[in-house]
Amino acid sequence: MDRLTSMAVFVKAADLGSFAAAAMALDLSGPMVGKHIRFLEDRLGVRLINRTTRRQSLTELGRAYYERCRVVLAEAEAADALAADQLAEPRGKLRVTMPVHFGRRCVAPVLLDLAQQYPALELDLSFNDSIVDLAEGSYDLAIRTGSLQDKAGVIARRIANQRMVVCASPDYIERHGRPRQIEDLSRHQAVVYRRSGPVPPWLFPRSGQPDVAVTPPNRLRLDDLDAIADAITTGIGLAWLPYWLVRERILAGALVELLPDEPGFLYNAYALWLETPHLPLKTRLSIDALAAALPKHMT
């Protein structure tokens, strides 16, 4: 067996806590994962993982070997990336996870253009609103919006920001009137976004002061931004949505941007990747392409 491959399987099994999870992540069979671990143990003459039918855990030597394997694999990947860079063309599989709507409307078109430009580049794109651990999810790149939590070993680069706007249909405005200032929102019904927990407030920035946070009356709470845009287009209420999502409806007259004198709150969009001695060309070019192109999608 190839020793580096077996090291990679061992590290994945240790990261995920089970042979079955490692097999699924690496697209291997469970018995094959076991063979890779036994190959290393036989070669070293020691047990790396204590395993029973219920659980597995690293031995003391296994923990030390795990840390060294991570370094060896990172250096091997950096060496491969360095060689690939000499070809001056991104190639191989780029695995990216991103929010559903932002990813489909804004991120994916940029990456698809990149794939058209470089035929040797492969794309595996995952559209998912849940937070994915880069180390566990086997992704090269994650796109996230909003605030980030500090995490060791992860690098973040801001690639764009999305302006939030309050909008409603002309029919709703005709029947209920147009809010002229933030205080007027309390007299209107809103369709709001909520996935879990409390309804997040609508935010309006103030220079040098805390943001003004408002939660308008609401009886419709949806966890899908497109569905909210569809709902308010029928005249059922107001919504606070990213401008890129409703831009075409506003330009077509199906929706009207309200409170135009209020500066729109900006949600940052980030590209995240695992810290590595050498960032592969395919990842670096993708990040640069997103940083260059996404601001145009936001306006």
Backbone torsions as a table, in degrees:
resi	resn	phi	psi	omega
1	MET	NA	152.8	177.2
2	ASP	-76.0	126.0	-173.5
3	ARG	-64.7	-41.6	-179.8
4	LEU	-62.8	-40.7	177.8
5	THR	-61.8	-43.2	179.4
6	SER	-65.1	-37.3	175.2
7	MET	-61.5	-43.2	180.0
8	ALA	-63.0	-39.7	177.8
9	VAL	-65.9	-43.1	178.8
10	PHE	-60.1	-46.3	179.8
11	VAL	-62.4	-41.7	180.0
12	LYS	-65.8	-40.5	178.6
13	ALA	-64.0	-38.8	178.0
14	ALA	-68.2	-41.2	-179.3
15	ASP	-63.8	-42.6	-173.6
16	LEU	-91.1	-14.3	173.5
17	GLY	86.4	1.9	178.3
18	SER	-160.2	153.3	176.9
19	PHE	-66.4	-38.2	-177.5
20	ALA	-63.3	-43.4	179.9
21	ALA	-66.0	-39.5	178.0
22	ALA	-64.9	-40.7	179.3
23	ALA	-61.0	-42.6	179.7
24	MET	-65.9	-43.1	-177.8
25	ALA	-66.8	-33.6	-175.2
26	LEU	-99.8	1.2	-178.9
27	ASP	59.1	45.5	176.0
28	LEU	-119.9	167.4	172.2
29	SER	-81.5	156.8	177.0
30	GLY	-58.7	-46.6	178.4
31	PRO	-60.5	-33.3	179.8
32	MET	-67.9	-37.5	174.6
33	VAL	-59.5	-45.2	178.1
34	GLY	-60.1	-38.1	179.0
35	LYS	-64.0	-40.8	178.8
36	HIS	-63.3	-41.6	-179.7
37	ILE	-66.6	-43.0	-180.0
38	ARG	-65.6	-35.0	177.3
39	PHE	-58.4	-44.8	179.1
40	LEU	-66.7	-43.4	-178.0
41	GLU	-64.4	-41.7	178.9
42	ASP	-65.8	-38.6	-178.6
43	ARG	-67.4	-39.0	-178.2
44	LEU	-85.6	-22.4	-177.2
45	GLY	75.4	23.3	179.6
46	VAL	-139.9	161.6	174.0
47	ARG	-90.1	130.9	179.7
48	LEU	-97.2	-33.9	-176.1
49	ILE	-130.9	124.8	169.8
50	ASN	-81.0	125.5	-176.6
51	ARG	-135.4	137.7	174.4
52	THR	-127.2	-178.0	178.1
53	THR	-68.9	-17.6	-175.6
54	ARG	-103.8	-33.8	-173.7
55	ARG	-156.1	167.7	174.6
56	GLN	-137.6	153.1	178.9
57	SER	-152.3	149.3	178.4
58	LEU	-71.9	140.8	170.9
59	THR	-74.6	172.0	179.1
60	GLU	-60.3	-45.0	177.1
61	LEU	-68.0	-33.6	178.1
62	GLY	-61.2	-38.5	178.5
63	ARG	-64.8	-43.2	178.9
64	ALA	-65.8	-41.2	179.8
65	TYR	-66.2	-36.9	177.9
66	TYR	-58.2	-46.7	-179.2
67	GLU	-63.2	-41.1	179.1
68	ARG	-68.1	-36.9	178.6
69	CYS	-62.8	-39.5	179.0
70	ARG	-60.6	-41.4	179.5
71	VAL	-65.7	-45.6	-178.9
72	VAL	-61.4	-44.2	-178.4
73	LEU	-66.8	-38.5	177.8
74	ALA	-63.8	-41.8	179.5
75	GLU	-67.8	-38.3	178.7
76	ALA	-65.1	-41.4	178.5
77	GLU	-65.2	-39.1	178.8
78	ALA	-64.8	-38.8	179.0
79	ALA	-65.2	-43.0	177.5
80	ASP	-62.7	-41.5	-179.2
81	ALA	-65.3	-38.0	178.8
82	LEU	-62.7	-42.2	178.8
83	ALA	-65.6	-40.7	180.0
84	ALA	-64.5	-35.5	-180.0
85	ASP	-62.6	-29.4	-179.6
86	GLN	-66.0	-19.6	178.0
87	LEU	-78.4	-10.7	176.5
88	ALA	59.4	25.7	177.1
89	GLU	-148.9	128.4	178.6
90	PRO	-66.0	137.7	-179.6
91	ARG	-148.1	163.2	180.0
92	GLY	91.1	-176.6	-173.1
93	LYS	-87.2	128.0	173.4
94	LEU	-109.9	118.2	-176.5
95	ARG	-106.1	118.8	-174.1
96	VAL	-128.1	133.4	172.9
97	THR	-112.2	141.6	-173.1
98	MET	-155.5	158.0	176.0
99	PRO	-60.4	151.1	-171.5
100	VAL	-59.6	-61.6	-172.6
101	HIS	-73.9	-46.9	178.8
102	PHE	-61.3	-39.2	179.5
103	GLY	-65.9	-47.5	-176.6
104	ARG	-68.0	-42.1	-174.8
105	ARG	-81.3	-35.4	-169.2
106	CYS	-116.5	-48.5	-173.2
107	VAL	-76.9	-49.3	-175.5
108	ALA	-57.3	-43.3	179.1
109	PRO	-58.0	-36.7	179.3
110	VAL	-66.6	-45.2	-178.7
111	LEU	-69.4	-34.1	177.5
112	LEU	-67.3	-37.3	174.3
113	ASP	-61.7	-39.2	179.2
114	LEU	-64.8	-40.7	178.7
115	ALA	-65.4	-33.5	175.6
116	GLN	-65.7	-36.3	-177.6
117	GLN	-73.1	-33.4	-176.3
118	TYR	-123.3	96.0	-175.0
119	PRO	-61.6	-21.9	-179.0
120	ALA	-83.5	-3.8	-179.6
121	LEU	-88.8	128.6	175.7
122	GLU	-105.2	144.5	179.5
123	LEU	-119.4	129.6	167.0
124	ASP	-117.9	102.9	-175.1
125	LEU	-106.7	130.9	178.4
126	SER	-117.9	124.8	-179.8
127	PHE	-104.0	108.9	-172.2
128	ASN	-154.7	128.8	-179.0
129	ASP	-82.5	-9.5	179.3
130	SER	-78.1	155.4	179.5
131	ILE	-81.5	119.7	-177.2
132	VAL	-102.3	133.8	174.5
133	ASP	-75.7	118.6	-176.6
134	LEU	-58.4	-39.1	-177.6
135	ALA	-67.6	-37.3	-176.3
136	GLU	-87.9	-27.8	-175.0
137	GLY	-87.0	-3.2	178.6
138	SER	60.4	34.5	177.2
139	TYR	-99.1	147.7	175.1
140	ASP	-83.3	-28.8	-171.3
141	LEU	-149.9	141.4	173.7
142	ALA	-125.8	137.5	175.5
143	ILE	-108.9	126.6	-179.0
144	ARG	-137.4	153.3	178.3
145	THR	-121.2	157.0	-179.9
146	GLY	89.7	-159.8	-177.8
147	SER	-79.2	151.2	-179.4
148	LEU	-114.6	148.4	172.1
149	GLN	-94.7	136.0	178.0
150	ASP	-62.5	134.7	178.7
151	LYS	-144.2	128.3	-177.9
152	ALA	-62.1	138.8	175.6
153	GLY	84.6	0.9	-179.4
154	VAL	-115.9	131.5	178.3
155	ILE	-103.2	138.3	178.9
156	ALA	-125.4	139.2	174.5
157	ARG	-131.0	127.4	177.0
158	ARG	-72.2	128.0	-176.5
159	ILE	-114.4	-12.4	179.0
160	ALA	-176.5	171.8	167.1
161	ASN	-138.3	148.4	-176.5
162	GLN	-112.3	125.6	-178.2
163	ARG	-83.5	132.6	178.6
164	MET	-94.0	140.0	179.8
165	VAL	-133.4	150.2	171.4
166	VAL	-92.3	132.5	-178.4
167	CYS	-146.8	162.0	178.6
168	ALA	-156.8	167.8	179.4
169	SER	-82.1	155.4	175.1
170	PRO	-56.6	-35.5	179.5
171	ASP	-64.4	-42.9	178.4
172	TYR	-62.2	-43.8	-178.9
173	ILE	-62.9	-39.5	179.4
174	GLU	-63.9	-37.9	-176.6
175	ARG	-84.1	-32.0	-171.9
176	HIS	-118.4	-5.6	-179.6
177	GLY	88.1	165.2	-177.2
178	ARG	-104.1	124.9	173.8
179	PRO	-66.6	131.1	-177.0
180	ARG	-99.6	-20.8	-180.0
181	GLN	-147.9	168.7	-174.2
182	ILE	-57.9	-38.7	-178.0
183	GLU	-60.4	-25.5	-178.9
184	ASP	-70.1	-19.4	-177.2
185	LEU	-61.8	-26.7	-179.0
186	SER	-67.2	-13.0	-179.9
187	ARG	-100.5	10.3	-178.3
188	HIS	-124.7	154.4	174.5
189	GLN	-88.8	137.5	-178.3
190	ALA	-117.7	151.8	167.4
191	VAL	-104.5	118.4	-168.9
192	VAL	-117.6	158.0	178.3
193	TYR	-92.5	131.6	173.7
194	ARG	-154.7	129.9	174.4
195	ARG	-99.1	-46.1	177.3
196	SER	-160.8	159.0	179.0
197	GLY	74.3	-163.1	-177.7
198	PRO	-66.0	157.7	175.1
199	VAL	-68.2	125.4	179.0
200	PRO	-68.2	139.8	-178.2
201	PRO	-73.0	159.8	170.3
202	TRP	-83.9	134.9	-173.2
203	LEU	-114.4	138.2	178.4
204	PHE	-129.7	117.4	-173.6
205	PRO	-71.0	150.9	174.9
206	ARG	-131.9	129.5	-177.5
207	SER	-62.2	121.2	177.7
208	GLY	71.2	7.5	-179.3
209	GLN	-133.7	165.4	176.9
210	PRO	-63.1	151.7	176.2
211	ASP	-61.8	146.5	171.8
212	VAL	-81.8	124.1	-178.1
213	ALA	-109.6	127.9	-176.8
214	VAL	-132.0	135.3	172.2
215	THR	-120.8	96.4	-178.0
216	PRO	-65.2	161.2	173.2
217	PRO	-55.8	139.5	-178.1
218	ASN	-151.5	137.8	173.0
219	ARG	-123.4	-3.6	176.3
220	LEU	-118.5	116.8	-178.2
221	ARG	-127.0	116.9	-174.7
222	LEU	-121.0	152.1	179.0
223	ASP	-106.9	22.7	-179.3
224	ASP	-136.1	120.5	-175.7
225	LEU	-64.6	-40.9	178.8
226	ASP	-62.0	-39.4	179.7
227	ALA	-65.6	-35.5	176.5
228	ILE	-64.9	-45.2	178.3
229	ALA	-60.9	-41.3	177.4
230	ASP	-61.9	-42.9	-176.6
231	ALA	-63.4	-47.1	-175.7
232	ILE	-73.7	-21.6	175.9
233	THR	-65.5	-25.7	177.0
234	THR	-78.7	-7.9	177.3
235	GLY	95.5	21.3	-173.8
236	ILE	-89.1	-13.4	179.9
237	GLY	168.9	-172.0	177.1
238	LEU	-94.0	162.5	173.2
239	ALA	-149.7	157.2	177.6
240	TRP	-115.8	106.9	-168.7
241	LEU	-135.5	158.5	174.5
242	PRO	-62.8	138.7	-177.0
243	TYR	-61.2	-38.1	-178.2
244	TRP	-60.7	-27.9	-178.4
245	LEU	-74.4	-34.3	-174.5
246	VAL	-110.1	3.7	-175.9
247	ARG	-54.3	-48.7	-177.4
248	GLU	-64.5	-36.9	178.9
249	ARG	-68.5	-37.0	178.5
250	ILE	-67.6	-44.7	179.6
251	LEU	-64.6	-31.3	179.6
252	ALA	-83.0	-9.2	-179.7
253	GLY	88.0	3.0	179.0
254	ALA	-74.2	-26.7	175.9
255	LEU	-132.2	158.0	179.3
256	VAL	-124.3	130.7	174.7
257	GLU	-75.3	128.4	-177.5
258	LEU	-105.2	164.5	180.0
259	LEU	50.9	52.6	-175.4
260	PRO	-64.7	-19.9	179.8
261	ASP	-82.5	-10.2	178.0
262	GLU	-86.2	127.7	176.8
263	PRO	-64.5	136.3	-178.6
264	GLY	-74.3	139.5	175.9
265	PHE	-68.4	139.6	-177.0
266	LEU	-109.0	117.8	171.5
267	TYR	-92.5	124.3	178.8
268	ASN	-73.9	147.5	172.4
269	ALA	-115.4	134.9	-174.2
270	TYR	-125.4	150.0	164.4
271	ALA	-103.5	132.2	-179.2
272	LEU	-123.5	142.1	176.1
273	TRP	-150.1	159.6	179.6
274	LEU	-72.8	138.7	177.0
275	GLU	-60.6	133.1	-176.4
276	THR	-146.9	150.2	179.4
277	PRO	-60.9	-29.1	-179.3
278	HIS	-145.8	113.9	-179.8
279	LEU	-75.6	123.4	-178.4
280	PRO	-57.7	149.3	-178.4
281	LEU	-57.8	-41.1	-177.7
282	LYS	-60.8	-37.9	-180.0
283	THR	-73.8	-44.2	-178.0
284	ARG	-62.8	-44.0	179.8
285	LEU	-66.5	-35.0	178.6
286	SER	-65.7	-43.8	178.5
287	ILE	-62.6	-44.7	179.6
288	ASP	-63.2	-40.4	179.7
289	ALA	-64.3	-40.7	178.8
290	LEU	-66.0	-43.4	-179.7
291	ALA	-63.3	-32.7	-179.2
292	ALA	-79.6	-36.7	-171.5
293	ALA	-96.2	-32.9	-173.1
294	LEU	-62.6	-39.5	179.2
295	PRO	-55.1	-29.9	177.6
296	LYS	-69.2	-30.4	177.7
297	HIS	-75.6	-18.9	-174.5
298	MET	-85.3	-18.1	-175.0
299	THR	-98.4	NA	NA
